[in-house]
């Protein structure tokens, strides 16, 4: 198996896609390290895998020092790192006119700077192992979504940062890729910030109609194994990227129609 005895780091591994990635990697024989801000959730995850090579660490990826300490501790624990999956992220839901700037700043700090910090600090290990750095991005990184200004901006920044890093490492033997799951079942919409930078605690979307986190994790691991460049998941996600690239003005209208009803943001 491709991941057997490899050391994989997953940020934000206590919920959603991150948790599914941790569990799938462990089942594939990998040694896994994950971090999150909620130690109780991390502890529960560890309790489900008491006999597996799972290292948990409480860290806030928006803090540079936390990221460096986390990566250092993983190397100390396992001796190497083969894969980094920058999964930790947060969303938001509020129109720009109503949004407190702290909301956008918080989203950028976690989604963009968290990816930058962890990728930067893991780079020597990835170069040594000729491994892979992954960013779990979003269709919003290709097509800005109403009510998600900070989220869309952060994911576009992640895409560009990783594209630069991929190009710089093209002859190094290491791989860099970014994944856009589309609408996938996870806790990210419940934890999304409102206009005042507070968690909303609910989702406006139909979670039951979305791709499961487990299926999404399978696609991501397959793409890592195949050392792909990008991965856009779900028909809706692929259609959004295609439409925005070739028919941007039409995409504006379609996206507006999807997210608004009677002039009010509903999704």
C-alpha positions in Angstrom: 0.0 0.0 0.0 1.3 3.5 -0.9 0.8 5.0 2.5 2.1 2.1 4.6 4.7 3.4 7.1 4.6 6.9 5.6 4.3 9.8 8.0 1.3 12.0 7.2 0.4 15.3 8.9 -3.2 16.5 8.8 -4.1 19.9 10.2 -7.6 20.2 11.6 -8.1 16.5 12.0 -10.8 16.4 14.7 -13.8 17.1 12.4 -15.2 16.6 8.9 -12.8 15.9 6.0 -9.7 16.1 8.3 -11.1 13.4 10.6 -12.0 11.2 7.6 -8.4 11.7 6.3 -6.9 10.7 9.6 -8.9 7.6 9.9 -8.4 6.5 6.2 -4.6 7.1 6.5 -4.4 5.0 9.6 -6.4 2.2 7.9 -3.9 2.4 5.1 -0.9 1.8 7.5 0.3 5.4 7.8 1.7 7.0 10.9 -0.5 10.1 11.4 -0.1 13.4 13.2 -2.9 15.8 13.5 -3.6 19.1 15.3 -6.6 21.1 16.3 -7.7 23.8 18.7 -10.1 21.5 20.6 -8.1 19.1 22.7 -11.2 17.2 23.9 -12.1 16.3 20.3 -8.5 15.3 19.6 -8.5 13.1 22.7 -11.7 11.4 21.6 -10.1 10.7 18.2 -7.1 9.2 19.9 -9.4 7.1 22.1 -10.9 5.5 19.0 -7.4 4.6 17.8 -5.5 3.6 20.9 -3.3 1.0 19.2 -2.6 3.0 16.0 0.3 5.3 15.3 -1.6 8.5 15.9 0.0 11.6 17.4 -2.3 14.4 18.5 -1.3 18.0 19.3 -3.4 21.0 20.4 -2.5 23.9 18.1 -4.0 27.0 16.5 -2.7 27.1 12.9 -3.3 30.9 12.7 -0.3 31.2 15.2 3.1 30.9 13.7 4.7 29.5 16.9 2.0 26.8 17.2 2.7 25.6 13.7 6.4 25.5 14.1 6.1 23.6 17.5 3.7 21.1 16.0 5.9 20.3 13.0 9.0 20.0 15.3 7.1 17.7 17.6 6.0 15.5 14.7 9.6 15.1 13.5 10.6 14.3 17.1 7.9 11.7 17.3 8.2 9.9 14.0 11.6 11.0 12.6 10.3 12.2 9.2 7.3 13.6 7.3 6.2 12.4 4.0 2.9 14.1 3.5 1.4 17.4 4.8 -2.3 18.0 4.2 -3.3 21.6 5.1 -6.9 20.9 5.9 -7.6 23.2 8.9 -10.0 25.9 7.8 -12.9 28.1 8.7 -15.7 29.8 6.6 -17.9 32.8 7.0 -21.3 34.0 5.9 -22.1 37.7 5.6 -22.2 40.3 2.9 -19.2 42.6 2.6 -21.2 45.7 3.6 -22.3 44.1 6.9 -19.0 42.2 7.7 -16.8 43.3 10.6 -13.2 43.3 9.3 -12.2 41.0 12.1 -14.3 38.3 10.4 -12.2 38.5 7.2 -9.0 38.8 9.1 -9.7 35.7 11.2 -10.6 33.6 8.1 -7.4 34.7 6.3 -5.3 34.0 9.4 -6.5 30.4 9.6 -7.0 29.4 6.0 -4.1 31.3 4.3 -1.5 31.9 7.0 -2.1 28.5 8.5 -1.2 26.9 5.2 1.8 29.2 4.7 3.2 28.5 8.2 2.8 24.7 8.1 4.1 24.4 4.5 7.1 26.6 5.3 8.1 24.7 8.4 7.6 21.2 6.9 9.5 22.0 3.7 12.9 20.6 4.7 11.3 17.3 5.6 9.2 17.2 2.4 12.3 17.9 0.3 14.2 15.1 2.1 11.4 12.6 1.6 10.4 13.8 -1.9 6.9 13.9 -0.4 3.8 15.9 -1.0 2.3 19.1 0.3 -1.5 19.4 -0.1 -3.8 22.3 0.4 -7.5 21.6 0.9 -8.8 24.6 -0.9 -12.3 25.2 -2.4 -14.2 26.0 -5.5 -14.4 29.5 -3.9 -10.7 29.8 -4.6 -11.6 29.8 -8.3 -14.9 31.6 -8.2 -15.7 34.1 -5.5 -19.0 33.2 -3.6 -21.5 35.8 -2.2 -21.4 36.1 1.5 -18.0 34.4 1.6 -15.6 37.3 0.8 -12.9 36.4 3.3 -13.3 32.6 2.6 -13.1 33.1 -1.2 -10.1 35.4 -0.8 -8.3 33.1 1.5 -8.7 30.1 -0.8 -7.7 32.0 -3.9 -4.5 33.0 -1.9 -3.9 29.4 -0.9 -4.2 28.3 -4.6 -1.7 31.0 -5.8 0.7 30.3 -2.9 0.7 26.5 -3.6 1.0 27.1 -7.4 4.1 29.2 -6.8 5.5 26.6 -4.4 4.8 23.8 -6.9 6.6 25.6 -9.6 9.6 26.3 -7.4 9.8 22.6 -6.4 9.2 21.2 -9.9 12.6 19.7 -10.2 13.0 18.7 -6.6 11.1 15.4 -6.6 8.5 16.8 -4.2 4.9 17.3 -5.2 2.5 20.2 -4.4 -1.2 19.9 -5.1 -4.4 21.7 -4.1 -7.8 20.1 -3.7 -11.2 21.7 -4.2 -13.9 19.5 -2.6 -16.9 21.4 -3.7 -19.9 21.2 -1.3 -18.9 18.3 1.0 -20.5 17.3 4.3 -18.5 18.7 7.2 -18.7 21.0 10.2 -17.3 24.0 8.3 -20.6 25.7 7.7 -21.8 25.2 11.3 -18.5 26.7 12.5 -18.6 29.5 9.9 -18.2 33.0 11.3 -21.0 35.5 11.1 -20.6 39.2 10.3 -19.3 39.8 13.9 -16.7 37.0 13.8 -18.9 34.7 15.9 -19.7 31.0 15.0 -23.1 30.7 13.3 -23.9 27.3 14.7 -26.0 26.3 11.8 -25.8 25.6 8.1 -28.0 27.1 5.4 -27.2 24.3 3.0 -28.7 20.8 2.5 -25.9 18.7 4.0 -27.7 15.4 3.1 -27.3 16.0 -0.7 -23.5 16.6 -0.5 -20.5 14.3 -1.0 -19.6 12.6 2.3 -16.3 13.5 4.1 -15.2 9.9 3.8 -15.7 9.8 0.0 -13.9 13.1 -0.3 -10.9 11.7 1.8 -10.7 8.7 -0.6 -10.4 11.0 -3.6 -7.7 13.1 -1.9 -5.6 10.1 -0.9 -5.9 8.7 -4.5 -4.7 12.1 -5.9 -1.8 12.2 -3.5 -0.8 8.7 -4.6 -1.0 9.7 -8.3 0.9 12.9 -7.5 -1.7 15.1 -9.2 -1.5 18.9 -9.5 -5.1 19.8 -8.8 -8.3 18.0 -7.9 -11.8 19.5 -8.3 -14.6 17.3 -6.8 -18.3 17.1 -7.5 -20.2 17.9 -10.7 -21.3 21.3 -9.2 -17.7 22.2 -8.4 -16.4 21.3 -11.8 -19.2 23.2 -13.5 -18.5 26.3 -11.4 -14.8 26.3 -12.3 -15.6 25.7 -16.0 -18.3 28.3 -16.2 -16.2 30.9 -14.4 -13.2 30.3 -16.7 -15.0 30.4 -20.1 -18.2 32.3 -19.4 -17.5 34.6 -16.4 -20.4 37.1 -16.9 -22.9 34.2 -17.1 -21.3 32.7 -14.0 -21.9 35.9 -12.1 -25.6 35.7 -12.8 -25.9 31.9 -12.1 -24.0 32.3 -8.8 -26.2 35.2 -7.8 -29.3 33.2 -8.6 -28.1 30.3 -6.5 -27.2 32.2 -3.4 -30.0 34.8 -3.4 -33.8 34.8 -3.2 -35.8 38.0 -3.6 -32.6 40.0 -3.3 -31.7 38.4 0.0 -28.7 36.1 0.7 -30.2 32.7 1.6 -27.2 30.3 1.3 
